[in-house]
Amino acid sequence: MTANVVTDVNRPYVPAAGAKLTAEVEVEPGAQEERPTRQIALCIDASGSMAGDDIEQARAGAEWVFGLLGDDDYVSVVAFDDEVERVLEPTRWRDIDRDDAMARVGDIAAGGSTDMYRGLQAAADSLRRLPDDGRTARRILLLSDGKDKNHDPPEFETLARDIDRDGIRIKSAGIGDDYRRETITTLGTTARGEWTHLGSPGDIEQFFGDAVEEAGTVVAPDAQLELDVADGVEVSEVYRALPQTQEVDLEWRDNTTVVKLPDLLDRETQRVVMKIHAPERDVGVEATLADVTLTADGETARDTITVEYTDDPEKLGEHHEEVDIDHRQTVIKTELGRGNVAEAQTQVERMTKIHGEDADAVESAERETRIVMEGGREEQNRATKIVTDEGLQQ
């Protein structure tokens, strides 16, 4: 892997009084050199509300996962209602009797209430017990259609941070319309995975299968960007834009902070967007606002966020519009994913004033906002994916 990091700002020239800018950092992973070992923990809601097609499709999804595993991959299965059942202890796939694994999964039955918190704890513990060579792709695949009756989203956020520190990514899926969306999104975002809505039981198999196949494309499982900003520089409104729009809460130590990234995948670009305030400087100064360092798989790549201070009106008028659009789209999509249509509409109005109502990005944002307003959770989830220049949804 030879990753690269590239920065850009919407205004490369600023006045002596300073200005608030939009900046973006693109991370370009190199090609995969060696397939990682996959460690997959299925965490399946088996509460009473899953009875019928949901639990049947969950069992079928687990069996589908078995067919995707290589000999050196590991798998475990946890089912939870008001109790936690360790259906399959974490085991290397070549050491498992497939018929026995299928029988164990086939015995999962729906009943009782929902203790998702302890289910996730058990799934994380199953992965922590496995060997990790630093290039292992660790995944919890959470499927739930209910609400944990004893734990609120802030408690799940704390749990997800603990899980994330152990290099475990959570792919969280809510099925139906009765799950607590805030919990599902918090888990996927905080543990640097992804959250999704499944509209019907038939989507479960694809959710499990896509997650397992994606884990096989990992080139760096615990990547991060370090931002070392100059004195007087302020950074705010930081979002991961690709692969899923997610707001990032930063913790600062002096002038340095870290943006943790989802696992880098084979040649799949990631993007981080932010607002950054350039403080007052003398005309003629070319200033580095922030040093940006990517750390991934023992390698580092560097770039800088830089501006030039000037009083030349022509230079001050230079504007990289696409950088501002990227940030604005990310903010809108994040709010739509949360179901905050009113805030998304406010952001669309601001976007319209700056870029004009006929701009493609504005028309797209208006259309997505209307779809989410008229639709439901499936539309909210779909809105969090950025459409690339190739017209494909990441």
C-alpha positions as CSV (number, residue, x, y, z in Angstrom):
1,M,0.0,0.0,0.0
2,T,1.2,3.5,-0.9
3,A,-1.4,5.9,0.4
4,N,-1.5,9.6,-0.5
5,V,-3.1,12.6,1.1
6,V,-4.2,15.7,-0.9
7,T,-5.5,19.0,0.6
8,D,-7.5,21.9,-1.0
9,V,-9.2,25.1,0.2
10,N,-12.1,27.0,-1.4
11,R,-10.1,30.3,-1.1
12,P,-6.3,30.0,-1.7
13,Y,-5.9,33.8,-1.2
14,V,-7.2,35.7,1.8
15,P,-7.1,39.3,3.0
16,A,-4.8,40.5,5.8
17,A,-7.7,40.5,8.2
18,G,-8.1,36.8,7.8
19,A,-11.1,34.7,6.7
20,K,-13.1,31.6,7.4
21,L,-12.4,29.0,4.7
22,T,-13.6,25.6,3.7
23,A,-10.9,22.9,3.5
24,E,-11.0,19.3,2.4
25,V,-8.5,16.4,2.7
26,E,-8.7,13.5,0.3
27,V,-7.1,10.2,1.3
28,E,-6.2,8.0,-1.6
29,P,-5.3,4.4,-0.5
30,G,-3.0,2.4,-2.7
31,A,-3.6,-1.1,-3.9
32,Q,-4.0,-4.1,-1.5
33,E,-0.8,-6.1,-1.3
34,E,-2.0,-8.8,1.0
35,R,-5.6,-9.9,1.9
36,P,-6.2,-9.4,5.6
37,T,-7.6,-12.0,7.9
38,R,-11.2,-11.3,8.6
39,Q,-12.6,-11.6,12.1
40,I,-16.4,-11.4,11.9
41,A,-18.8,-11.3,14.9
42,L,-22.5,-11.5,14.0
43,C,-24.7,-9.9,16.6
44,I,-28.3,-10.8,16.0
45,D,-31.4,-9.5,17.7
46,A,-33.5,-12.5,18.6
47,S,-36.2,-10.7,20.6
48,G,-39.9,-11.5,20.2
49,S,-40.4,-8.7,17.6
50,M,-38.0,-10.6,15.3
51,A,-40.3,-13.6,15.0
52,G,-41.3,-14.8,11.6
53,D,-39.5,-13.6,8.4
54,D,-37.0,-11.4,10.2
55,I,-35.4,-14.2,12.2
56,E,-35.6,-16.6,9.3
57,Q,-33.7,-14.2,7.1
58,A,-31.2,-13.5,9.8
59,R,-30.4,-17.2,10.0
60,A,-30.1,-17.3,6.2
61,G,-27.8,-14.3,6.3
62,A,-25.5,-16.0,8.8
63,E,-25.4,-19.0,6.6
64,W,-24.5,-16.8,3.6
65,V,-21.6,-15.4,5.6
66,F,-20.3,-18.9,6.2
67,G,-20.1,-19.3,2.4
68,L,-17.9,-16.2,2.0
69,L,-15.3,-17.0,4.7
70,G,-11.8,-18.2,3.9
71,D,-9.9,-20.9,5.9
72,D,-8.0,-18.4,7.9
73,D,-10.9,-16.1,8.7
74,Y,-12.6,-16.2,12.1
75,V,-16.3,-16.1,12.9
76,S,-18.5,-15.9,16.0
77,V,-22.3,-15.6,16.4
78,V,-24.1,-13.9,19.3
79,A,-27.9,-13.8,19.7
80,F,-29.6,-11.6,22.2
81,D,-33.1,-11.0,23.6
82,D,-33.2,-10.2,27.3
83,E,-30.4,-12.7,27.6
84,V,-27.3,-13.2,25.6
85,E,-26.5,-16.5,23.8
86,R,-23.1,-17.3,22.5
87,V,-24.3,-19.3,19.5
88,L,-20.9,-19.9,18.1
89,E,-17.6,-19.1,19.9
90,P,-14.9,-17.3,17.9
91,T,-13.2,-19.9,15.8
92,R,-11.1,-20.1,12.7
93,W,-13.3,-21.2,9.8
94,R,-11.1,-24.1,8.8
95,D,-11.5,-25.5,12.3
96,I,-15.3,-25.4,12.2
97,D,-17.6,-28.2,11.1
98,R,-19.9,-26.4,8.7
99,D,-22.9,-28.6,9.4
100,D,-22.5,-28.0,13.1
101,A,-22.3,-24.2,12.6
102,M,-25.4,-24.3,10.4
103,A,-27.3,-26.3,13.0
104,R,-26.3,-23.8,15.7
105,V,-27.5,-20.9,13.7
106,G,-30.7,-22.8,12.7
107,D,-31.6,-23.1,16.4
108,I,-31.7,-19.3,17.0
109,A,-35.3,-18.6,18.0
110,A,-37.1,-15.2,18.6
111,G,-38.5,-14.4,22.0
112,G,-38.2,-12.0,24.9
113,S,-37.2,-8.3,25.1
114,T,-34.1,-6.6,23.8
115,D,-30.8,-6.2,25.6
116,M,-28.7,-5.0,22.7
117,Y,-26.0,-3.5,25.0
118,R,-25.0,-6.8,26.5
119,G,-25.2,-8.4,23.1
120,L,-22.7,-5.9,21.7
121,Q,-20.4,-6.4,24.7
122,A,-20.4,-10.2,24.1
123,A,-19.7,-9.7,20.4
124,A,-16.8,-7.3,21.1
125,D,-15.4,-9.7,23.7
126,S,-15.4,-12.5,21.2
127,L,-13.2,-10.5,18.9
128,R,-10.9,-9.2,21.6
129,R,-9.9,-12.8,22.4
130,L,-8.5,-13.4,18.9
131,P,-5.0,-12.8,17.6
132,D,-4.4,-9.4,15.9
133,D,-1.4,-8.8,13.7
134,G,-2.2,-5.2,13.1
135,R,-3.6,-5.8,9.7
136,T,-6.7,-7.8,10.8
137,A,-10.1,-6.6,9.6
138,R,-12.4,-6.8,12.6
139,R,-16.1,-6.4,12.2
140,I,-19.2,-6.6,14.4
141,L,-22.3,-6.9,12.1
142,L,-25.2,-5.8,14.3
143,L,-28.8,-6.5,13.2
144,S,-31.7,-5.3,15.3
145,D,-35.3,-4.3,14.9
146,G,-36.0,-3.2,18.5
147,K,-35.0,-0.8,21.2
148,D,-32.8,-1.5,24.2
149,K,-35.1,-0.9,27.2
150,N,-32.3,-0.3,29.7
151,H,-29.7,1.8,27.8
152,D,-29.8,5.1,26.0
153,P,-27.8,6.4,23.0
154,P,-25.1,8.1,25.1
155,E,-24.4,4.8,26.8
156,F,-24.0,3.1,23.4
157,E,-21.7,5.9,22.3
158,T,-19.4,5.2,25.3
159,L,-19.6,1.5,24.5
160,A,-18.8,2.1,20.8
161,R,-15.7,4.2,21.7
162,D,-14.4,1.3,23.8
163,I,-15.0,-1.1,21.0
164,D,-13.4,1.3,18.5
165,R,-10.2,1.6,20.6
166,D,-9.7,-2.2,20.1
167,G,-9.7,-1.8,16.3
168,I,-13.2,-3.2,15.9
169,R,-15.5,-1.5,13.4
170,I,-19.3,-1.8,13.8
171,K,-21.6,-2.2,10.9
172,S,-25.1,-1.5,12.4
173,A,-28.4,-2.2,10.7
174,G,-31.8,-1.4,11.9
175,I,-34.7,-3.4,10.2
176,G,-38.3,-2.3,10.1
177,D,-39.5,1.0,11.6
178,D,-39.4,0.3,15.3
179,Y,-35.7,0.5,16.2
180,R,-34.2,3.6,17.8
181,R,-32.4,5.3,14.9
182,E,-30.2,7.4,17.1
183,T,-28.7,4.3,18.6
184,I,-28.1,2.6,15.3
185,T,-26.4,5.6,13.8
186,T,-24.3,6.3,16.9
187,L,-22.9,2.8,16.9
188,G,-21.9,2.9,13.2
189,T,-20.5,6.4,13.3
190,T,-18.6,6.2,16.6
191,A,-16.9,2.9,15.8
192,R,-15.9,4.1,12.3
193,G,-18.1,1.6,10.5
194,E,-21.4,2.4,8.9
195,W,-25.0,2.4,9.7
196,T,-27.9,1.4,7.5
197,H,-31.6,0.9,7.3
198,L,-33.0,-2.4,6.0
199,G,-36.4,-2.0,4.6
200,S,-37.4,-5.7,4.6
201,P,-36.1,-9.1,5.8
202,G,-34.9,-9.8,2.3
203,D,-32.2,-7.1,2.7
204,I,-30.4,-8.9,5.6
205,E,-28.5,-11.4,3.5
206,Q,-27.0,-8.6,1.3
207,F,-26.1,-6.5,4.4
208,F,-24.2,-9.4,5.9
209,G,-22.6,-10.4,2.6
210,D,-21.5,-6.9,1.6
211,A,-19.9,-6.2,5.0
212,V,-17.9,-9.5,4.9
213,E,-16.7,-8.9,1.3
214,E,-15.8,-5.3,2.1
215,A,-13.7,-6.5,5.0
216,G,-11.6,-8.5,2.6
217,T,-10.6,-5.3,0.7
218,V,-9.0,-3.6,3.7
219,V,-5.5,-2.2,3.2
220,A,-5.1,-0.3,6.5
221,P,-7.4,-1.1,9.5
222,D,-6.7,1.8,11.8
223,A,-5.9,4.9,9.8
224,Q,-6.0,8.4,11.0
225,L,-5.3,12.0,10.1
226,E,-3.4,14.3,12.5
227,L,-4.0,18.0,12.2
228,D,-1.3,20.2,13.6
229,V,-2.7,23.8,13.3
230,A,-0.7,27.0,13.6
231,D,-1.3,29.5,16.4
232,G,-4.5,31.4,16.0
233,V,-6.1,28.9,13.6
234,E,-9.4,27.5,14.5
235,V,-11.0,24.3,13.0
236,S,-14.7,23.5,13.2
237,E,-17.5,21.6,11.4
238,V,-15.4,18.5,10.7
239,Y,-17.1,15.7,8.7
240,R,-16.2,12.4,7.1
241,A,-17.7,12.8,3.7
242,L,-16.8,9.4,2.2
243,P,-17.7,6.6,2.4
244,Q,-20.6,7.8,4.6
245,T,-21.3,11.3,5.8
246,Q,-20.6,11.4,9.5
247,E,-19.8,14.4,11.8
248,V,-16.6,14.1,13.8
249,D,-16.1,15.3,17.4
250,L,-12.5,16.4,17.9
251,E,-10.4,16.3,21.0
252,W,-7.6,18.8,21.1
253,R,-4.2,18.6,22.8
254,D,-2.6,22.0,22.5
255,N,-2.8,22.7,18.7
256,T,-3.1,19.1,17.6
257,T,-6.0,16.8,17.0
258,V,-6.7,13.5,15.3
259,V,-9.5,12.6,12.9
260,K,-9.9,8.8,13.0
261,L,-10.8,7.3,9.7
262,P,-12.8,4.2,8.7
263,D,-10.6,1.3,7.6
264,L,-8.9,2.2,4.3
265,L,-10.1,0.0,1.5
266,D,-8.4,-1.0,-1.7
267,R,-8.2,2.1,-3.9
268,E,-11.4,3.7,-2.4
269,T,-11.0,7.4,-1.7
270,Q,-12.0,8.9,1.6
271,R,-12.7,12.5,2.2
272,V,-12.7,14.8,5.2
273,V,-14.2,18.3,5.0
274,M,-14.0,21.1,7.6
275,K,-14.2,24.8,8.3
276,I,-10.9,26.5,9.1
277,H,-10.3,30.1,10.2
278,A,-7.2,31.8,8.9
279,P,-6.2,34.5,11.4
280,E,-4.8,38.0,10.7
281,R,-1.5,38.1,8.9
282,D,0.6,40.6,6.9
283,V,0.0,40.9,3.1
284,G,2.5,38.8,1.2
285,V,2.8,36.0,3.7
286,E,2.2,32.5,2.5
287,A,1.0,30.7,5.7
288,T,0.6,27.1,6.6
289,L,-2.7,26.8,8.5
290,A,-2.3,23.2,9.3
291,D,0.1,20.3,8.8
292,V,-1.8,17.2,7.8
293,T,-0.3,13.7,8.4
294,L,-1.9,10.5,7.4
295,T,-0.9,7.4,9.3
296,A,-1.9,4.0,7.9
297,D,-0.4,0.5,8.1
298,G,2.8,1.9,9.5
299,E,3.2,4.4,6.6
300,T,2.8,8.1,6.7
301,A,1.8,10.7,4.0
302,R,1.8,14.5,4.5
303,D,0.4,17.6,3.0
304,T,-0.4,21.1,4.2
305,I,-3.4,23.4,4.2
306,T,-1.9,26.7,3.0
307,V,-3.1,30.1,2.0
308,E,-1.5,33.3,0.8
309,Y,-2.4,36.7,2.2
310,T,-3.0,39.5,-0.4
311,D,-4.7,42.7,-1.2
312,D,-5.0,41.9,-4.9
313,P,-8.7,42.0,-5.7
314,E,-8.3,39.5,-8.6
315,K,-6.6,36.9,-6.4
316,L,-9.1,37.5,-3.6
317,G,-11.8,36.6,-6.1
318,E,-10.4,33.2,-6.9
319,H,-12.7,30.5,-5.6
320,H,-12.5,26.7,-5.7
321,E,-16.3,26.3,-5.7
322,E,-16.2,22.5,-5.6
323,V,-14.5,22.5,-2.2
324,D,-17.3,24.6,-0.7
325,I,-19.9,22.4,-2.4
326,D,-18.4,19.2,-1.0
327,H,-18.6,20.6,2.5
328,R,-22.1,21.9,2.1
329,Q,-23.4,18.7,0.6
330,T,-21.8,16.7,3.4
331,V,-23.5,18.9,6.0
332,I,-26.9,18.5,4.3
333,K,-26.6,14.8,3.9
334,T,-25.6,14.3,7.5
335,E,-28.6,16.3,8.7
336,L,-30.9,14.3,6.4
337,G,-29.4,11.1,7.8
338,R,-30.4,12.3,11.2
339,G,-33.9,13.2,10.0
340,N,-33.3,16.9,10.6
341,V,-35.1,18.1,7.5
342,A,-35.6,21.6,8.7
343,E,-31.9,22.1,9.2
344,A,-31.1,20.5,5.9
345,Q,-33.5,23.0,4.2
346,T,-31.7,25.9,5.9
347,Q,-28.4,24.6,4.6
348,V,-29.9,24.2,1.1
349,E,-31.1,27.9,1.2
350,R,-27.6,29.0,2.1
351,M,-26.2,26.9,-0.7
352,T,-28.6,28.4,-3.1
353,K,-27.6,32.0,-2.2
354,I,-24.0,31.2,-2.8
355,H,-24.1,28.9,-5.9
356,G,-27.5,29.8,-7.5
357,E,-30.6,27.8,-7.7
358,D,-29.7,26.3,-11.1
359,A,-26.5,24.7,-9.9
360,D,-26.5,20.9,-10.2
361,A,-25.5,20.4,-6.6
362,V,-28.3,22.7,-5.4
363,E,-30.9,20.9,-7.4
364,S,-29.6,17.5,-6.1
365,A,-29.7,18.8,-2.5
366,E,-33.3,20.1,-2.9
367,R,-34.4,16.8,-4.5
368,E,-32.8,14.7,-1.7
369,T,-34.3,16.9,1.0
370,R,-37.8,16.5,-0.5
371,I,-37.4,12.7,-0.9
372,V,-36.4,12.4,2.8
373,M,-39.2,14.7,3.9
374,E,-41.7,12.6,2.0
375,G,-40.1,9.2,2.8
376,G,-38.8,7.4,5.8
377,R,-35.7,5.8,7.3
378,E,-34.6,4.1,4.1
379,E,-34.5,7.5,2.4
380,Q,-32.5,9.0,5.3
381,N,-29.9,6.3,5.0
382,R,-29.6,6.6,1.2
383,A,-29.1,10.4,1.6
384,T,-25.9,9.9,3.6
385,K,-24.0,8.5,0.5
386,I,-22.1,11.0,-1.7
387,V,-22.5,10.6,-5.4
388,T,-19.1,10.7,-7.1
389,D,-18.0,12.3,-10.4
390,E,-18.6,8.9,-12.0
391,G,-22.2,9.1,-10.9
392,L,-21.9,6.1,-8.5
393,Q,-23.1,6.2,-4.9
394,Q,-20.2,5.3,-2.6
